[in-house]
């Protein structure tokens, strides 16, 4: 039995993993979906990226988990990669689900264009420091039904601004950790350049999934199967 710690991307709570979690539990695994500070049922004061790292580590340590498969989707690859370096031999494998990966001293938005960073800053300023959720149109052509899109949009909450602007603190090189990177092909046929560089490490594997950026909604059974094979 493995213990899966599942961390959703921006705007989403642990609920986003419900179908994947059910499939993994049916196979006898322990499953611990994480809702990060400032989002969903933990919505409230602004939270920084390092608080999100602490949130993840706390779930693992407070439950005394061993043989941990630590999975992060989208934004959450950044705190997940940092948390993985802090949990020592509790870690079995890191899984990045079509996600960003952490670079020491860099934030989620640091790799964006000048125009992209300016756009985000405008959004944060207008919303009191929070990043507003996506609209239904943003989920088009991602292998999602209208019903699923409506659910995602209705349950999403603003994401803490400091979490996407605060720099990562990488205590252990992520290339040293056993890692699977899942590339969702409808969101781009190839990994980003920084991910491609890390995939040169012998500890990293690439898995391709023919679906959109939110596979926990579009292909939960297939995603659970990949995770359980870690």
Secondary structure, DSSP 4 states (H G I P E B T S, - for coil): --EEEEE--TT--GGGGHHHHHHHHHTT-EEEEEPPTTSGGG-SS---HHHHHHHHHHHHHHTT--SEEEEEEGGGHHHHHHHHTTSGGGEEEEEEES-----BT--TTTTS-HHHHHHHHHHHHHTTSEEPPPPGGGGTTSS--HHHHHHHHHH--PEEHHHHHSPB--SS-GGGS-EEEEEEGGG-SS--HHHHHHTTSTTEEEEEESS-S-HHHHSHHHHHHHHHT-
